[in-house]
Amino acid sequence: MYKSIVIGTGPAGLTAAIYLARANLKPLVIEGIQPGGQLTTTTEVENFPGFTDGIQGPVLMDNMRKQAERFGAEFRSGWVEQVDFSNRPFKIRMEGGDTLEAETIIISTGASAKYLGIPGEQENVGRGVSTCATCDGFFFRGKKIVVVGGGDSAMEEASFLTRFASSVTLVHRREELRASKIMQDRARGNEKVQWALNRTPIAVVTDENGTVKGLQVRNNVTNQEELVEADGVFVAIGHTPNTKFLGDAIRTDEQGYIVVKPGTTETNIPGVFACGDVQDTRYRQAITAAGSGCMAAMDCEKYLEGSMVHDWSETLNK
Ligand code: NAP
């Protein structure tokens, strides 16, 4: 049985693991299908403090993992199917049948990319449709690309993809962009980026050979359908928190983000803590995730030494 099991290995989970391991709690860290989390699909990270010239996302995550290992954190890869929170110790059932037991659990499973849910999308994932510019941009050298979305992710992906593409058309369903001004300005200042605003995506279109040839959209001003020609469609419309495997036991909001006691990482179940994007609807930055990972580990330590008051869980469970 483990004193603490951390589920998820983004900046939140790995920071929690570093703190728990340094506190001699020998945590087990469960790595899912994308060890290192979202930053492993990023290139340059320029806003993580301490790296004057920036650092590559995968390098940053690899460093955090090694740092946790150095202090004795144990790693195990696999998929958590279900967690039984009804008795103590908590029981984590892994895909394949193994069950792990823990006195405390830190949930840091992050959030996954959202899809549009339109015809032609799912069947072409990995064959012209992608949610990860840094993973797949390389395959579209000299080709036309569409990026869907109006937030910071879409601006970032559009700007990044101009390194490879002959042109990038940004398709957004409204006239106004949600993205921050600096990210908008960067994309707008890039002559390879074209704009198809006020367009709602309807379908990913392929030719007779099944090769993606563009995105069918509805022009919301004229109400006419149009084809935005492209060899690749990159969907950058936000993320969904990875909380389905938790069932109903852990309190979440209507979007599925875990609800924590404000200013802490306490969930509605004493001994279960949440950190990083899985509980963050506002900031969702690597540094805020890492900070909340530190908080989760410290909350966990406090709980294990018996000095935590559980008034929050009582309030929340009423
Ligand atoms: P977001 O801010 O939620 O933006 C999602 C965009 O996708 C919105 O423009 C939304 O349109 C559009 N959208 C959502 N569902 C759609 C659908 N079904 N069909 C068409 N369009 C759809 O998500 P994000 O851009 O991933 O950013 C998430 C957070 O991460 C933000 O806080 C952002 O600041 C941060 N972030 C920061 C950086 C950076 O600073 N380097 C980079 C990436 C992300 P509407 O606007 O019409 O709702």
Residues whose N, C-alpha, C, O or C-beta is under 5 A from the ligand:
A	BS01	NAP	L116 G149 G150 G151 D152 S153 A154 E156 R173 R174 R178 A236 I237 G238 R282 Y283 R284
